[in-house]
Amino acid sequence: MDITGLSVDSIPQLAMGMAQADTLSRVNTSLLGMSLDVVSSQANELTKMMELSVNPSVGGNIDFSV
């Protein structure tokens, strides 16, 4: 990082920019974690539904009349 053009007046702006970038990074990380939790929950529910749908006797017989 080149600090030759850095003045005392620009330090608060630099600090504020770095704080905003840190906050944005933390928010993005939190949102990613929340979305991963949702996807994991949906995958578990889908797995449960698929396990419950397995019934070997369904579709084994056809009853029809003409």
PyMOL commands that set and color helices and strands:
alter all, ss='L'
color gray80, all
select helices_A, chain A and resi 8-53
alter helices_A, ss='H'
color red, helices_A
deselect
rebuild
show_as cartoon
